[in-house]
Amino acid sequence: LVSINGDPNSHGGGPLSASVKQVFVGGTMIVENGDSASADALCPSGPSHCSPNATSGSPNVIVGS
């Protein structure tokens, strides 16, 4: 959460989109690995910029069961 809260995308645009809209921590919606994101300013240079997603996160954080 820390890395997406107040940490702008260095390529401009590309905000993450949370798939689970009911789970918040400290007022910030939870984003899971694989959740989608909007295209960033480097699109159309490739799929990682035109149809990005959340690809990494802390492996030891579990929300729910």
C-alpha positions in Angstrom: 0.0 0.0 0.0 2.8 2.4 0.8 4.1 2.2 -2.8 0.8 3.1 -4.4 -0.3 5.8 -1.9 1.2 9.1 -2.9 3.8 7.5 -5.2 3.2 8.7 -8.7 3.9 6.6 -11.8 7.3 7.7 -13.2 6.0 7.3 -16.7 2.9 9.5 -16.2 -0.6 8.2 -15.9 -1.2 4.5 -15.4 -3.1 4.5 -12.1 -3.8 1.1 -10.6 -7.4 -0.1 -10.5 -8.4 -2.2 -7.5 -10.5 -5.3 -8.2 -11.9 -5.6 -4.7 -13.7 -2.4 -4.0 -14.8 -3.2 -0.4 -11.4 -3.6 1.3 -9.6 -0.6 2.7 -6.5 -0.2 4.9 -6.1 3.3 6.3 -8.6 4.7 3.8 -6.6 3.3 0.8 -8.3 0.6 -1.3 -6.4 -2.7 -1.5 -4.8 -3.5 -4.9 -3.9 -7.2 -5.6 -1.2 -8.6 -7.9 -2.7 -8.8 -11.3 -5.2 -5.9 -10.9 -5.3 -3.7 -14.0 -4.0 -0.2 -14.5 -4.6 2.5 -17.1 -2.1 3.1 -19.9 0.8 5.4 -19.0 2.5 8.1 -21.1 4.8 5.7 -22.8 2.0 3.9 -24.6 2.0 2.8 -27.5 5.6 1.6 -27.0 4.4 -1.9 -25.9 1.9 -3.9 -23.8 3.6 -3.2 -20.5 2.7 0.5 -21.0 -0.6 0.2 -22.9 -2.3 -2.5 -20.8 -0.3 -2.7 -17.6 -1.2 -4.4 -14.4 0.1 -4.8 -10.8 2.9 -7.3 -11.2 4.6 -7.3 -7.8 4.0 -6.9 -4.1 4.9 -8.1 -0.7 4.7 -11.9 -0.7 3.9 -12.1 3.0 0.8 -9.8 3.2 -2.5 -11.7 3.3 -5.9 -10.0 3.3 -8.9 -12.3 4.1 -8.7 -16.0 4.1 
